[in-house]
């Protein structure tokens, strides 16, 4: 039975956990079994809801405790902050999870914690929770567990046998900036558990080749998070780190969290009126290009363009910088070339490659496939592209990138840019 005291703790700890965005659908599947509670259906595994500030809250997202021995400048739970503190016992958190699951409030658990006493003490309690949920409560739903930097290999190996996904947050992409804001941390303490989890995943894959029913180890892989806008790192720095992480076989997702000014009194931090959500969105789009569109970091950002264009999505910005790569002939181009055309996604590129074997494609065919012709028409040629327009389409090489850009920027982006350039006068009371 959940008491009012327990629910008050839950409210405090759920509020403390909301700034960690490194959780989403995992793709893992846990089918229902006799004698066990729950399953992960259809490879989705979790439900999604949204907090008041617009952030995606997945699962029962909660901390075991928001007491912490570290004093990281960017963290709401830093030890020097005067905030409400709470700690759930292992039994209380297990009871909350099972009660919420039975009531269909959640489809799984996202569990993190502040570090108390030492990393091993905290990790031992987190491991005990996931172990009890699987073995005592027979819970078969989704579990995402935050691993504690500095915890022993034995505890990480045990936790990995029960969790679907584990994550360790990098937070700041460059170590000198991390040392400035979190002097008690370093990248080595983050990369070490990442390597241990990766090693466990690879060993488990080999084991399952020989023993079909061997227990799975972190089947949904790893994820991590980086804070955007808290330090002077460029988008190039952030994406270079992401690319390096995606080179590891167990890394599934890198999340980007727009910096939120929760500790405005700390002079090491920038003063922002609102999180840099547009920049966060552009980084996610660039991340998508790295993972699915065969782009490299140096193509998206380079020394001359170290930060992403906030007015255009990264693929469109790349296309405007490289007019020599266009136009692309829809009926003859390779799949990789089609992926670089603005307005074409992976699905539409695949449909084009497979459909053109039977007939030459027209603009009508492209629209039916879901191609965004408003963008794509300036970068492609096909069997016919003018029948539905009042005048022939002029491509990027005829129109020039500088003249084409205003046609592709949305009206909302144009208004936002105009507001930023507009002179603002601060009229105070009592001034003549």
Buried (B, 14 or more C-beta within 10 A) or exposed (E): EEEEEBEEBBEBBBBBBBBBBBBBBBBBBBEEEEEBBBBBEEEBBBBEEEEEEEBEBBBBBBBBBBBBEBBBBBBBBBBEBEEEBBBBBBEBBBBBBBBBBEEEEBBBBBBBBBBBEEBBEBBBBBBBBBBBBBEEBEBBBBBBBBBBBBBBEEBBBBBBBBBBBBBBBBBBBBBEBBBBBBEEBEBEBBBBBBEBBBBBBEEBBEEBEEEEEEEBBBBBBBBBBBBBBBBEBBBBBBBBBBBEBBEBEBBBBBBBBBBBBBBEEBEEBEEBEEBBEBBBBBBEBBBBBBBEBEBEBEBBBEEEBEBBBBBBBBBBBBBBBEBEBBBBEBBEBEEEBBBBBBBBBEEBBBBBBEBBEEEEBBBEBBEEBEBBBEBBBBBBBBBEBEEEEEEEBEBBBEBEBEEBBEEBBEEEBEEBEEEEEEEEEEEEEEEE
